[in-house]
Amino acid sequence: MKLDKVQISHFRNIDDLSLVAHGSLNVFLGENGSGKSSILEALHYLGYARSFRTHKHKNVISHEKQGFTVFCSTVAENGKQQKFGISRLANDSCIVNINGQKSKRATDLASNLPIQIFTPQSSDILLGAPKLRRRYLDWVLFHVEQSFNLDFQVFNKSLKHLNALYKSHQPDQSLSYWNDLLCEKGEAISLNRESLLNDHLIQLINANLKDFLPEFCFEISYYRGWEKGYTLADSILKNRSRDQKYGFLSVGPHKADLRIKTQGVNAYEILSRGQLRMLVAGMQLAQTQYLHAQTAKSSIFLLDDVGAELDEEKRKVFISRLNTSDTQLFVTAIDIKQLEFLENYTDKKVFHVEHGQVREEI
């Protein structure tokens, strides 16, 4: 699935923008504050129904406007055209439009548009909380394994009910029901994650890192969220007294983590910021490669401020590897000098952004 026509209205400093994207590479050049990152932020809403820069939707709505709209038409691998759109209003309501049919389910939109984002903050995947690394694995499973999303929803519902029962400190006949359901879905989620990582992603990540960070050797492992040698049901039972005392379930796939080490030490303790970004780049490229291999779907990849903390050779390697994965790229940079190597790319469009206005380079 690749974006064709894009329309953005009342989004930050973009009042009304319309452009036709290239199916391979799109470069947006402009000074800081020109609006180039806002274009990527708007596209990000098509895949996640949220911003990668703020948690408050009202902050991206243009001043004195009631809401924003992002619309796109796409061309699928089979040539079929589709239309997608999302609107967010100042009252925080969300309207999704898929081929003329309105919905309030953002996941309906996300399942059609596999969008990835790479920014100067992408190293937070390694520096931040374990939920960011779980999200890394779950993004792939969401787009590849049809049953995963339903299992994930049922697990989270069961977890919410179980935690509420633990906090009440009162006996309840429904505890056994929610516990059994959580264990069933939790084991399935964990098995899917482990299989994805150990059977596929580790090999792809390491192959990418041989080009991105050849001076390092990485050990990648998955901690499932409970002790080895125990089923999830046994581990929950073992910890129940303590968990009921504190009012939450302390074991399960919601406590899982992806661990990456080099020289026996957590990678983030050794690598520089630029090296961490390249490690994340190798990880995200592996997502794209696996998705394309399993489903023939192409990712839409957003690279914001690609020049930050990456030298020219690293930028060149990353973009060229994405380009060979049939990925549609949207790249922002302050100056074309940061992307001089793209002069050899004939399949591309270059856009100049200034004060929220876009001009395509002829």
Secondary structure as UniProt FT lines:
FT   STRAND          2..11
FT   TURN            12..13
FT   STRAND          14..20
FT   STRAND          25..29
FT   TURN            32..33
FT   HELIX           36..48
FT   HELIX           57..60
FT   TURN            63..64
FT   STRAND          67..75
FT   TURN            77..78
FT   STRAND          81..89
FT   TURN            90..91
FT   STRAND          94..98
FT   TURN            99..100
FT   STRAND          101..103
FT   HELIX           106..110
FT   TURN            111..112
FT   STRAND          115..118
FT   TURN            120..123
FT   HELIX           124..127
FT   HELIX           130..144
FT   TURN            146..147
FT   HELIX           148..168
FT   HELIX           174..196
FT   HELIX           197..201
FT   HELIX           202..212
FT   TURN            214..215
FT   STRAND          218..223
FT   TURN            228..229
FT   HELIX           232..246
FT   HELIX           253..255
FT   STRAND          257..262
FT   TURN            263..264
FT   STRAND          265..266
FT   HELIX           267..269
FT   HELIX           273..295
FT   STRAND          300..303
FT   TURN            306..309
FT   HELIX           312..323
FT   TURN            324..326
FT   STRAND          328..333
FT   HELIX           336..344
FT   STRAND          349..354
FT   TURN            355..356
FT   STRAND          357..360
//
